[in-house]
Amino acid sequence: MNAKPTPRARLATASSDPHTRSPGPRRNAAPPPRRRRRNLFGRIVGALFGLIALIALAGAGALYIAYAHYSAGLPDLNGLRNYQPHQMSRVYAGDSRLLAELATERRIFVPYSAIPDIVRHAFLSAEDQNFFNHGGVDPLAIIRAAVTDVSQYGQGRRPVGASTITQQVGKNMLLGNEVSFSRKIREALLAMRIERSLSKERILELYLNEIYLGLGAYGVASAAQTYFNKSLDELTIPEAAFLAALPKAPNNYNPLRFPDAARARRDWVIDRMTDDHVITAEQAAAAKAAPVTTSPYQRPETVTGANYFAEEVRRQLVTKFGQDLALQGGLVVHTSLNPTMQTLADKVLRDGLLKYDREHGGWRGPAGHLDTHPATLATSWATDLAAVAPPPGMLPEWRFGVVISETNGEAQVGILDHPPGPAAPTEQRVLPMPLSDLGWAHPVHDGHIGPSPRRMSDVIRVGDLVMVEPTGAGKQGKAILRQIPAVEGAMVIMDPTTGRVLAMSGGWSFEMSQFNRASQGLRQPGSSFKPFVYLTAMEQDISPSQIFLDEPFTLDLGAQGVWKPNNYSLNFNGPIPLRIALEKSLNLVTVRLAQKVGMANVAKTAIAFHEVDSMPKVLPAALGAVETTVLREAAAYSGLDMGGKEVLPSVIDTVQDRDGHVIWRPAALACDGCNDPSKTPTVIDNRKQIADPPSVFQVVNMMEGVVARGTGYAAGKGLDRAIAGKTGTTQDFNDAWFAGFTPDLAAVVWVGFDNPASLGKDETGSALAVPIWHDFMQVALKDRPNLKFVPPPGVTMASWDSGYGTVTDAFKPGQQPGASGPMGGSSDGATVASSADAAATARTIAPHAAGVDTGLGGLY
């Protein structure tokens, strides 16, 4: 059954075996040209794929290089994760009323959960409709912006942005506002990083609290107050839409300047909110029908007239914490300010300066002049006056007016009254100004004060702009001519038991000059420095009854000549006890005393009490030829009041951070239990003892004599209080001081010119500063307990004949009145016998026999 294969079968079999192929022709083999075409096509395709791969690789490399380039230096997101937005710091007075808001950016931070839905949706509709769907960059928005920019090319318009809210957060907080392609790339890269690091809610929270919305408002909460005087949860749909219309160009949509543009932009936002189904068509129609009206922000009740105090607080906060934290850290600062005392201090200081100016200043001329023709002024004066800004420094009770007419004996002055309330109309009043009230207004010509005016034209003319104080009502009303004094002054009120500054007046007007003469003005204290010379002597066991010579003193200064100090009275008393010498403020006794104890020791005492930072060890310094401030002297005298404790002045009680934690309080006085409701708070006095308490009390008792019988007599007149103090007057009557204290209240007054000049002959601390001090204390002490200065343990109070009457002094153990002998010989070294050997009746007073123990060492 082995059949032979057919020829076709054989052919197939043969062709299937390469080893048995027939060498003959093969009909079914592919022709060679077709094979070459296939190989060429394959090579082309391969080359194309290789080229594409190469281009892709090169593109990837270029993209990587570009990414590395643009991402280099991008801000670290760690700061953004822990970011705390800038917030205003608030300063409160001692009665918890708002004193000041400190900010470089006015912002109120509101967490995401407290931002109403309508506000969030309004901003999302206006700024980033796809916010919750994109990863930081919105491609569709980029395409739309690109098409718009191309169509507007060459028209000079600002390129249309396509920034998402995330990009805006990166730009506003980390990059800046540079307009460039490079910044847009960096912005997009940063936005994608932010999206990977923060939640959408946190990003939106940062945006809504950071965005600038015009009129100094940063963030939606601040803007709601600024434009509508509302909190966020009180905003209506049209109000929320208006705020959302502002981020693009807040100044261009200011409703006060551009009401039509503001309304058009607001309505556009309302349409977007309707498209996003945030509000219904009916709500949108009602919102569009509402006008764009604003209500200016009304601050809560604040303390007025404490600008110098508030500025001192701001300066100290910046010094302690730096400007960023002080002005942008959301601090809550409680201060020592007593608003009642501040108002009183301002008033008595200004009254004193006005009194001096009326007696010495003369009339320095009107504040300006209207060029209106006198014939038309009678009818146009109100309009003309309203167009002129009043001069700075006017008191609240004064008015800015214009002289409408005048005769020899009287002028008519027109003023504008502005009743309280934004809707209250301005009232026009015309008041008479009689010549009989202008006896003080001596015209000043070339710096010289002329005679009293004899007719109104010697003082004012028609058209003159003047400051007046209206008095009386109806036909009894009249205008009293006023002018801002050229003389200046300062006053500090302090609680000596703690060092808390209760009030600080730094000059006539903070509006005119922000220079604080109480804390920044360095002036010579004159004789108010003498208690520190006497304290140095008491610490060297010299007693108040010690006799010193009051006679001419000469000191050879070599090449600088001869120094010959003198007493103010230009006479000499001969031998005199120290107690009387301090009461009379005798310079020659003080110089001899300083020479006796050594100026190095005097300087040590003054520096320890912080009266000065440093001082020359020369005898003129014993008479106050050094520089200090009113605030320093108040603290130094408080140290005397406290029996030699170091008293550091403090205007700040506590500082809390934005989370409510106390981060600073004065270290001198600690409070045990203040943060524990279950414990009774106890004040712990950590202050240094910088002087011997018995010696300090001796000086305080001598200073009581200054007020009872000496140069400070007028300070205690009619007060019936224990008061110690010292007057001060410098060379040529350039500075007038009085520093005094009761057991629980200290006050220092200074009067002088900013550019040192004579206040006038006999214008001493007794004449100028003491009346201001007295007027303050007369009111401030009314409701305070009548305390006495209590001697420390072991001090003996003894009455003795001083030769100038019987006085009572404090003596340490072993000291007897007049027994310490004569001291302080004349310039040639001679001595004189004691005149204080009269019998003394001594009595020992037990500690704390009078007054109240404050728990701060028992000294007052």
C-alpha positions, 0 to 999 in steps of 0.5 A: 500500500505504498503509493507514490506521491503525486508531483505536487505532493512531492514538491510540497514535501521537498519545500518543507525540508530545507535540506532537500530543496530542489535547486530548480526554480521556485514559483511561490517565493517573494520577489526580492524588490518587495522585501527591500520595500518592507525593510525600508518602511520598518526602518523609517517607522523605527526611526520615527519612534526613536525620534519621538522617544528622543524628543520625549526624553529631551522634553522630559529633561527640559521639563525637569530642568524648568521645574528645578529652575522655577521650584528652586527657592519656593517657600517652605510650607512648614511655615504655612502649615503653622501659619498664624495670620497677623492680628491687631493687638489691643491695649486696655486701660485699668478699667478694661476699656479699650485704650488703643488698637495696634496694627500695621494691618487691621485684621480680625481672624475668624476660623473656617467654622465661624465664617457663614456659608453665604460669605464662603460661597460668595467668594467661591463663586466670584473667585474660584468656582471649581475650588473644591475640584481642582488640585491647585490649578484650574486648566479650564480657567487658564484656557479661558484666560489665555483666549481673552489675553490673546484677543486683548493683545496690544490694547494695553490692558492688564492680562486676565488672571486665571489664579485659583484661590490656592494660587492667590494664597501662595501669591499673597502670603509667600510670593508677592505681586510681581506680574511675570510669566515666571511668577505665574509658573512658580505660583502654580507649582506652589499651589500644587504643593499647598494642595498636597499639604493643607486641606481645602478648608484650611486654604479657604480659611487662610484666604478669607482672613488674609485677602485685602479688601480696601479701606485698610481692612484685611480679611472678611471680618474686618471688611464687614466692620469697615464697610457695614459696621457688622459682624460676619454673621449679620451680613445679608446676601448683597453685602456678602456679594459686595465683599466678594466683589472687592479682591480684584480691585478694592480701590476701583469698587469703593462705593463712596467713590465709584458707586456705579462700578461697585454696584455693577461688580456686586451684581456680577457676583450675584449672577455667579452665585445664581449660576452656582445654585448658591441662591435662587433667582428670587433671592438674586433679584431681591439682592440686586434691587438693594442699594450699595450702602455703607455704614462707617465702622464705629469703634467700641467705647475707648479712653480718650485723651490718653495718647501719650500713655498709649504711645508709651505702651506701644514703644515698650511693647515694640522694645520687649517683643519686636515690632512684628509681634507687638503690632501684628501678634494679636496681643491683649495688653492690660495697662495701669492707666486710671482714666479718671486720673488721666483726665484730671492730670491733663486738665490741671496741666493745661490749666496751669500752662494756660495761666502761665501763657496768659500772664507771660505770653502775650497775644501771638496773633490769629491762626489764619485769615480769610480773604473774603471781602468784609462786605460779603463775609457776613453772609458767607462766613459759615461756608468759608469757615467750613472749608478751613481745617482747624489748627491742631492742639485745640481743646475739645471745648474750644471752637474755631471761629472767624471775626465777622465784624469789630468795633473799638470795644467788641467783635462778633465771632462766627463759630460752627458747632458740631452736635454729636451724631453723624446725622446732626446738622451743623449749627451756626452761632455768632457770639460777641467778644468784648474788649474787656476780656482781652486785657491779657492779650498784649500784642507781641512784636518782634518777640517783645510784648507790647502794652495792653490793647486799647481797641479790638483792632490791636488784637484782631481784625475782620476775617481773622481766624481765631480759637475761642471758648464759648461761655454762657447761653442765649444773650449771656453767651460770649466768646473767650479768646484762646491761644495754644501756649508756647510753654510746655509741661509734663506730669506723671502720677504713680502708685508708689507701692507697685510702680504702676503709672496711673496717668501720664501727660506728655505735653499740651497736645499729642496731635501737635507733638508726639514727643513725650516730655514725661518719658523722653524729655531729658531736663535738669531737675534742679533742687528736686535732686537734693533729697538724694544728697541728703539721703547719702548723708543720712546713710553716713549717720549724719542726722537732720539736726546736724549744723552746717554753714550757710555762707559763701562757697568758692571752688577753684576749677583751675583752667575753667575758672572759679565756681561760686554758687549762691542761694536763690535768696542771695543771702546767707543764714550762717549756721543752720540745721540740715532740716531747715536747709532742705526746707529752704532749699539752700544751695550752699548747705547742699554743696557743703553736704555733698562735699562732706559725703563725697560726690561718688557716694551721691552718684551711687545713691542717685543711680540706685534710685534710677534718678539718673543712669550716670552722672559726673562726680562734680559738686554742681551735680549736687544742685541738680545739674544732671539730666533726668525725666519726669517718669524717672523722678516719679519712680525715684521719689516712689522709692523714697516713699517705699522706704528705700525699695527699688521702684521701677515704673510700669505702664503694663500690667500683663501681656497675653498672647492670642491664645490668652496665655500671660507671656509677660508681667512686671517681675518686681511684684509677683502674685502667688495664687493669681492663676489659681481660683482656689487660692487667695492671691498674695503679693510677693515683693521681690524688689531690691532694698537700695537704701537704709529704711531709717535713713530714707524715713529721715529724709521723707520726714524732712521733706514733709517739712518742705511742704509744711513750712518750706518752698513747697508750702502751697502743695499741701495747703488745705489738703490736711494730708501727710505730704512730702515733696521737693521743689526744683528750679534750674539755672536762669529759671529754665525748668520748674519742678515739683515732686511730691507724694503721699503714702499711697500716691506720687506725682511729679510736675515739670514746666518749661520750654521745649528749647530751654529758655527762661520762664521769667524771673522768679518763675520757680517750681514753687510758683509754676509746678506746685499749683498744678500738683496741688490742683491735681491732689485736691481732687485725686485725694478726696476719696482716698484714705488719709494715711500717715508716713510710718517710721520703721522699727527703732526710729525715734521721733523727737521734737526740738528747737531748731532755732527756726521754731520747734520741729519734729525729726526722726533719729536713729539709735544713738543720735540726739538732736544737736549732739552731732556737732557742727559740720561743714566749715567755711571755705577757709575751713573754720567751724562754728558752734552748734545752735541746736543744743536745746533740750529735746522731748523724744518719743518713740513711735512703734512701727505701724502705729498709723496708716495701713500695712500694705504687705509690701514691707510695711513702709509708706 
